[in-house]
C-alpha cells in the first residue's frame, strides 16, 4: 500500500508543478482537467502525510523508550506508542477507503425507468407501487422530480415510466436499484386467495448533461403520435408525443408527458443522450463487466435482485441476503436502511479487492 500511496503523492506533486506551467494555464481544458485531478488526490496525500508523521513519531517514541531509565517517563512513552498504534490502524483503514475506485456518476441526477414484466395487470400495479416508493423517497430527501414519460393502465397501474430525480448524490442512492424486482401477493381480483408472483424491471442511469460523442441527425428516426392516457383516452388531440429511434444502436426513447411536441422532443433527446452514453460505457467496459464479482451482484438488469412478499410483510434483497420485515415502511419511501446496507456491502467487497491488489 505504501508504494501505491507514494506513487499517488509523486503524481500529486507533478500535477501541482504542471498547474504552475504557463502553457497549461493558457490551455483551459488541460488546466481544468489537472485541477480536478489535484482535488481528487489531495485527501489521499493529506492523510498519507499525517500517516507518515505518526509513523515517525512512533519510531522516535520506541527509540526514546529504549534509552529512558525513569519509570514515569517510560510509562509516558508507552502511552504515546499505544496511541500511535491506534492512530496508524485507523489511518490505514481510512486510506484503503480513499483508494477505492470512485464512481464519477455518484453526485449526478438520476433517470429511473420502470417497466412491467411478467404478471399482466398485477405487474403494472406493482410498477405503480415501486414508482410511488421512489418518488416518496425523493420527496423525503427534498429532491425534485420530473416525469419524462408515463404509460398507465385503466386500473391505475404503470406499464412504463421514466422519470428524472434531481438532487446531489441522487444517483449514488439509487444505483443499486437496477434489476428485476419481484412481488409475491394475493391480487385483489383473486377470488381463491392464491399468491401470484409478478415482476417489473428497473433501470437506473446517471443523467448525462454533456456527451463526448456526436448524435447525427441521419442516424435518428423521429415519429410523432397522439398522446394517450389510461384506457386509450386521449390526453389531447394533436400529435404531441415523440418517439426517437437511434438506428445504429436500435435505442428507442419516447416522451408524451408534455402538451408541446417541442418540449417532448427536447426531453426525449435528453433521454436518448443518457441511454446512448450508458450504451457506449457498457461497450467500453465490457471486459470489466465480466469481472464484477467485487460488486454487489452483477448489476445485470435481467438479474432478480429483490422480492417483496406482502403476506409476510418482508422485503428480501438477494444480492446481500438481507431480509427486512418492514414492507409497509419501505413501500412508503423509507429506503435508507436497505440502501445503506447495499452501499456497505459494496464498499466491503471493494475493500477486499483493494487489499488483494495491495499485497
Buried (B, 14 or more C-beta within 10 A) or exposed (E): BEEBBEEBBEBBEEBBEBBEEEEBEEEEEBBEEBEEBBEBBEEBBEBBEBBBEBBEBBEEBEEBBEEBEEEEEBEBBEEBBEBBEEBBEEBEEBBBEBBEEEEEBBEBBBBBBBBBBEBBBBBBBBBBBBBBBBBBBBEEBEBEBBBBBBBBBEBEBBBBBBBBBBBEBBBBBBBBBBBBBBBBBBBEEEEEEEEBBBBBBBBBBBBBEEEEEEBEEEEBEEEBEEBBBBEEEEBEEEEBBBBBBBEEBEBBBBBBBBEEBEBBBBBBBBBBBBBBBBBBBEEEEEEEBEEBEBBBBBBEBEEBBBBBBBEBBBBBBBBBEBEBEBBEBBBBBBBEBBBEBBBEBBEEBBBEBBEEEEE
